[in-house]
Amino acid sequence: MHPDVPWQSTGTAISDTEARGGVLGVTPRPPMARMPCWRSEAMVVSEAPLRMPSLRACEDFKQPWKAIEVSNSDNTYEPELTGLLIVDPYNDFLSEGGKLYDYARSTLDALDVVEHMRQVLAAARAAGVRVFIAPHHRWRESDQYSRWKTMLPVQASTAQAHAFADETWGGTFHPDFEPRRGDIVAQEHWLSSGFANTDLDLQLKKTGVRKLVVIGMRANTCIESTVRFGAELGYEVTVVKDAIGSFGAAEMDASLTFSMPEYASAIITTGEIVKKLSA
């Protein structure tokens, strides 16, 4: 394990009994602290200053996600049954000068993510598909986080960086994805899933939506969690793979190769979804 990167700096500690297999006699597992750190460049919660991932150009990777195809030619996107879900379209993510923009720049540039998001949104509006926004929790000076007994690393790092701060430019939506009259902005999600502890599921069901087209940020956290949760709730979820971004190609690869294909009904390109919405 990298000496500067604790595997688990907050949360529940693992007892010696659990580490030896617990009272049920299951196969022993090593304590979390001894597990290999497969990603030493990740954001870490510790007493040390916040460290973000090293920036790498997408050229350093083989970009295997570009070859990922989970496409069903029979998928249909009836306007009355379909919703476009834009996840976390904040300036801090998508606009130059945003607090997290430099960490996402490599994938945003390589895939032309913001432009593809614009194209999907325009096609959805033209087709009469209802637009939903699933926003991440905004940091606030008097935040409830301050009274929490425990906090997960991704929450702590976001709070420490004051990401998506309320009433700031970074905490407002990118100007191309601001809601219009008739769009629905769900309650802010606390962790990653746009569904957990929000009214998103209620809003979708009350408007008759059964199929979701998902774009936005960030592939291996909020996008992946929202896709999983939506599938669990019975929605048919389509991921537009070149209209989502992350903090590097490795994150995109992990999500689009191993996780999302298990839950998404389709993983397609902007060109494909625009064509289907325009049919």
Secondary structure, DSSP 8 states (H G I E B T S, - for coil): --TT--S-SSS----HHHHTTTTTT------GGGS--S-TTS---SSS---------GGGS--GGGG--B--TT----TTTEEEEEE--BHHHHSTT-TTHHHHHHHHHHHTHHHHHHHHHHHHHHHT-EEEEE-B----TT-GGGG-S---HHHHHHHHHTTT-TTSSTTSB-GGG---TT-EE---BSSS-SSTTSSHHHHHHHTT--EEEEEEE-IIIIIHHHHHHHHHTT-EEEEEEEEEE-SSHHHHHHIIIIIGGGT-SEEE-HHHHHHHHH-
